[in-house]
Amino acid sequence: MAKKTTPRNAEFRSEALEDALKAQDAAAVAFALRNDKAIVPLLPVDGPAQVRVFRRDDADKYMLLLFSSAATYVRMLPNETDHRVLAYDRATLREFLETNIGVLEAVWFDVAGPHAMQAAPEDVLEALVLEGDS
């Protein structure tokens, strides 16, 4: 079986999010999520794409991990060979959060570093809602 990897082109990188995380600037992270994209890991399954969420052993809820690039996701799980991702824009990320907010306890950005940040799912969702959104 061929080794599966994640594409490493510009489509799977957000320089705006990367810079915001480097600065540890929550407002800049919100701006990047509203105006660029976040890289979302997927479960390595056949069929429709399914977002991969993570859970601590003793937790009832899940953590959504978002990345500034596919490379930062690979860095988190270097021993895996199938690193599937999608680039989510503001609307797609907002829809996912609205649908799943009840089962999420946290959103982590670039959790493997070097500039990880954490936010409450409600705060991320609030940052994605623009004036005039319904």
Contacts in CASP RR format, 6 or more apart in sequence:
PFRMAT RR
TARGET T0000
AUTHOR 0000-0000-0000
METHOD contacts of the structure
MODEL  1
MAKKTTPRNAEFRSEALEDALKAQDAAAVAFALRNDKAIVPLLPVDGPAQ
VRVFRRDDADKYMLLLFSSAATYVRMLPNETDHRVLAYDRATLREFLETN
IGVLEAVWFDVAGPHAMQAAPEDVLEALVLEGDS
3 81 0 8 1.000
4 44 0 8 1.000
4 81 0 8 1.000
4 82 0 8 1.000
4 83 0 8 1.000
4 84 0 8 1.000
5 74 0 8 1.000
5 81 0 8 1.000
5 82 0 8 1.000
5 83 0 8 1.000
6 12 0 8 1.000
6 70 0 8 1.000
6 73 0 8 1.000
6 74 0 8 1.000
6 83 0 8 1.000
6 84 0 8 1.000
6 85 0 8 1.000
7 70 0 8 1.000
8 69 0 8 1.000
8 70 0 8 1.000
8 71 0 8 1.000
11 87 0 8 1.000
12 39 0 8 1.000
12 69 0 8 1.000
12 70 0 8 1.000
12 85 0 8 1.000
12 87 0 8 1.000
13 39 0 8 1.000
13 68 0 8 1.000
13 69 0 8 1.000
13 70 0 8 1.000
13 71 0 8 1.000
14 32 0 8 1.000
14 36 0 8 1.000
14 37 0 8 1.000
14 38 0 8 1.000
14 39 0 8 1.000
14 68 0 8 1.000
14 69 0 8 1.000
14 87 0 8 1.000
15 36 0 8 1.000
15 68 0 8 1.000
16 28 0 8 1.000
16 31 0 8 1.000
16 32 0 8 1.000
16 35 0 8 1.000
16 36 0 8 1.000
17 29 0 8 1.000
17 32 0 8 1.000
17 33 0 8 1.000
17 36 0 8 1.000
17 37 0 8 1.000
17 38 0 8 1.000
17 66 0 8 1.000
17 68 0 8 1.000
17 109 0 8 1.000
18 68 0 8 1.000
18 69 0 8 1.000
18 110 0 8 1.000
19 28 0 8 1.000
19 32 0 8 1.000
20 28 0 8 1.000
20 29 0 8 1.000
20 31 0 8 1.000
20 32 0 8 1.000
21 29 0 8 1.000
21 68 0 8 1.000
21 109 0 8 1.000
21 110 0 8 1.000
21 115 0 8 1.000
21 116 0 8 1.000
21 117 0 8 1.000
22 115 0 8 1.000
24 115 0 8 1.000
24 117 0 8 1.000
26 117 0 8 1.000
26 119 0 8 1.000
29 109 0 8 1.000
29 117 0 8 1.000
29 119 0 8 1.000
29 127 0 8 1.000
30 127 0 8 1.000
32 38 0 8 1.000
33 90 0 8 1.000
33 93 0 8 1.000
33 124 0 8 1.000
33 127 0 8 1.000
33 128 0 8 1.000
34 90 0 8 1.000
34 127 0 8 1.000
34 128 0 8 1.000
34 130 0 8 1.000
35 90 0 8 1.000
36 89 0 8 1.000
37 87 0 8 1.000
37 88 0 8 1.000
37 89 0 8 1.000
38 66 0 8 1.000
38 67 0 8 1.000
38 68 0 8 1.000
38 87 0 8 1.000
38 88 0 8 1.000
38 93 0 8 1.000
38 109 0 8 1.000
39 66 0 8 1.000
39 67 0 8 1.000
39 68 0 8 1.000
39 69 0 8 1.000
39 70 0 8 1.000
39 72 0 8 1.000
39 73 0 8 1.000
39 85 0 8 1.000
39 86 0 8 1.000
39 87 0 8 1.000
39 88 0 8 1.000
40 51 0 8 1.000
40 66 0 8 1.000
40 67 0 8 1.000
40 85 0 8 1.000
40 86 0 8 1.000
40 87 0 8 1.000
40 88 0 8 1.000
40 93 0 8 1.000
40 96 0 8 1.000
41 51 0 8 1.000
41 52 0 8 1.000
41 65 0 8 1.000
41 67 0 8 1.000
41 73 0 8 1.000
41 83 0 8 1.000
41 84 0 8 1.000
41 85 0 8 1.000
42 49 0 8 1.000
42 50 0 8 1.000
42 51 0 8 1.000
42 52 0 8 1.000
42 84 0 8 1.000
42 85 0 8 1.000
42 86 0 8 1.000
43 50 0 8 1.000
43 51 0 8 1.000
43 52 0 8 1.000
43 84 0 8 1.000
44 82 0 8 1.000
44 84 0 8 1.000
49 84 0 8 1.000
49 86 0 8 1.000
51 64 0 8 1.000
51 96 0 8 1.000
52 65 0 8 1.000
53 62 0 8 1.000
53 63 0 8 1.000
53 64 0 8 1.000
53 65 0 8 1.000
53 100 0 8 1.000
53 103 0 8 1.000
53 104 0 8 1.000
54 62 0 8 1.000
54 63 0 8 1.000
54 65 0 8 1.000
55 61 0 8 1.000
55 62 0 8 1.000
55 63 0 8 1.000
56 63 0 8 1.000
59 105 0 8 1.000
60 105 0 8 1.000
61 102 0 8 1.000
61 103 0 8 1.000
61 104 0 8 1.000
61 105 0 8 1.000
62 103 0 8 1.000
62 104 0 8 1.000
62 105 0 8 1.000
63 104 0 8 1.000
63 105 0 8 1.000
63 106 0 8 1.000
63 107 0 8 1.000
63 108 0 8 1.000
64 96 0 8 1.000
64 97 0 8 1.000
64 100 0 8 1.000
64 104 0 8 1.000
64 106 0 8 1.000
64 107 0 8 1.000
64 108 0 8 1.000
64 121 0 8 1.000
65 73 0 8 1.000
65 76 0 8 1.000
65 107 0 8 1.000
65 108 0 8 1.000
65 109 0 8 1.000
65 111 0 8 1.000
66 88 0 8 1.000
66 93 0 8 1.000
66 107 0 8 1.000
66 108 0 8 1.000
66 109 0 8 1.000
66 110 0 8 1.000
67 73 0 8 1.000
67 76 0 8 1.000
67 85 0 8 1.000
67 109 0 8 1.000
67 110 0 8 1.000
68 109 0 8 1.000
68 110 0 8 1.000
70 83 0 8 1.000
70 85 0 8 1.000
72 110 0 8 1.000
72 112 0 8 1.000
72 113 0 8 1.000
73 83 0 8 1.000
73 85 0 8 1.000
74 83 0 8 1.000
75 112 0 8 1.000
75 113 0 8 1.000
76 111 0 8 1.000
76 112 0 8 1.000
77 83 0 8 1.000
88 96 0 8 1.000
90 128 0 8 1.000
90 130 0 8 1.000
93 124 0 8 1.000
93 128 0 8 1.000
94 125 0 8 1.000
94 128 0 8 1.000
94 129 0 8 1.000
97 104 0 8 1.000
97 121 0 8 1.000
97 124 0 8 1.000
97 125 0 8 1.000
97 128 0 8 1.000
98 125 0 8 1.000
101 121 0 8 1.000
101 122 0 8 1.000
101 125 0 8 1.000
102 121 0 8 1.000
104 121 0 8 1.000
105 121 0 8 1.000
106 118 0 8 1.000
106 119 0 8 1.000
106 120 0 8 1.000
106 121 0 8 1.000
107 118 0 8 1.000
107 119 0 8 1.000
107 120 0 8 1.000
107 121 0 8 1.000
107 124 0 8 1.000
108 116 0 8 1.000
108 117 0 8 1.000
108 118 0 8 1.000
109 116 0 8 1.000
109 117 0 8 1.000
109 118 0 8 1.000
109 119 0 8 1.000
110 116 0 8 1.000
110 117 0 8 1.000
END
